[in-house]
Amino acid sequence: ALLSAYAGGSCWSSAVEVLRKLEAEGGDKVDVTTFSAAMTACERGHAWQQSLHLFNSMRKGGLKLDRVAFNAAISACGKGHLSTRA
């Protein structure tokens, strides 16, 4: 819920900080929804590169990606004018 609030307010650095703390506490607290909320906060805060970094972290971490995660990545590509990557 906290990450979703950050996503709504575009507080991307706070969202990433909370995500990293959750990861440090134990991986079972971090799922695709958590990552997607942080990605959305980054994208809305014009930190599209960070959003794509989180997307790649999800892929490498073996999380099952969903529509929300893909949409956040596509939106980040759009913000970064990377339509060929989307």
Contacts in CASP RR format, 6 or more apart in sequence:
PFRMAT RR
TARGET T0000
AUTHOR 0000-0000-0000
METHOD contacts of the structure
MODEL  1
ALLSAYAGGSCWSSAVEVLRKLEAEGGDKVDVTTFSAAMTACERGHAWQQ
SLHLFNSMRKGGLKLDRVAFNAAISACGKGHLSTRA
2 18 0 8 1.000
3 15 0 8 1.000
3 18 0 8 1.000
3 19 0 8 1.000
3 34 0 8 1.000
3 37 0 8 1.000
3 38 0 8 1.000
3 41 0 8 1.000
4 37 0 8 1.000
6 12 0 8 1.000
6 14 0 8 1.000
6 15 0 8 1.000
6 18 0 8 1.000
6 37 0 8 1.000
6 38 0 8 1.000
6 41 0 8 1.000
7 15 0 8 1.000
7 37 0 8 1.000
7 38 0 8 1.000
7 40 0 8 1.000
7 41 0 8 1.000
7 44 0 8 1.000
8 40 0 8 1.000
8 41 0 8 1.000
8 44 0 8 1.000
9 41 0 8 1.000
9 44 0 8 1.000
10 41 0 8 1.000
10 44 0 8 1.000
10 45 0 8 1.000
10 46 0 8 1.000
11 41 0 8 1.000
12 38 0 8 1.000
12 41 0 8 1.000
12 42 0 8 1.000
12 43 0 8 1.000
12 44 0 8 1.000
12 45 0 8 1.000
12 47 0 8 1.000
12 50 0 8 1.000
12 51 0 8 1.000
13 47 0 8 1.000
14 41 0 8 1.000
15 37 0 8 1.000
15 38 0 8 1.000
15 41 0 8 1.000
15 42 0 8 1.000
16 38 0 8 1.000
16 41 0 8 1.000
16 42 0 8 1.000
16 50 0 8 1.000
16 54 0 8 1.000
18 38 0 8 1.000
19 30 0 8 1.000
19 34 0 8 1.000
19 35 0 8 1.000
19 38 0 8 1.000
19 54 0 8 1.000
22 29 0 8 1.000
22 30 0 8 1.000
22 34 0 8 1.000
23 29 0 8 1.000
23 30 0 8 1.000
31 63 0 8 1.000
32 58 0 8 1.000
32 63 0 8 1.000
32 64 0 8 1.000
32 65 0 8 1.000
32 66 0 8 1.000
32 68 0 8 1.000
32 69 0 8 1.000
33 68 0 8 1.000
35 54 0 8 1.000
35 55 0 8 1.000
35 57 0 8 1.000
35 58 0 8 1.000
35 63 0 8 1.000
35 69 0 8 1.000
36 66 0 8 1.000
36 68 0 8 1.000
36 69 0 8 1.000
36 72 0 8 1.000
38 54 0 8 1.000
39 51 0 8 1.000
39 54 0 8 1.000
39 55 0 8 1.000
39 69 0 8 1.000
39 72 0 8 1.000
39 73 0 8 1.000
39 76 0 8 1.000
40 51 0 8 1.000
40 72 0 8 1.000
40 75 0 8 1.000
42 48 0 8 1.000
42 50 0 8 1.000
42 51 0 8 1.000
42 54 0 8 1.000
42 76 0 8 1.000
43 51 0 8 1.000
43 72 0 8 1.000
43 75 0 8 1.000
43 76 0 8 1.000
43 79 0 8 1.000
46 79 0 8 1.000
48 76 0 8 1.000
48 77 0 8 1.000
48 78 0 8 1.000
48 79 0 8 1.000
48 80 0 8 1.000
48 82 0 8 1.000
49 76 0 8 1.000
49 80 0 8 1.000
51 72 0 8 1.000
51 73 0 8 1.000
51 75 0 8 1.000
51 76 0 8 1.000
52 73 0 8 1.000
52 76 0 8 1.000
52 77 0 8 1.000
52 85 0 8 1.000
55 65 0 8 1.000
55 69 0 8 1.000
55 72 0 8 1.000
55 73 0 8 1.000
55 76 0 8 1.000
58 65 0 8 1.000
58 69 0 8 1.000
59 65 0 8 1.000
73 86 0 8 1.000
74 86 0 8 1.000
77 83 0 8 1.000
77 85 0 8 1.000
77 86 0 8 1.000
78 86 0 8 1.000
END
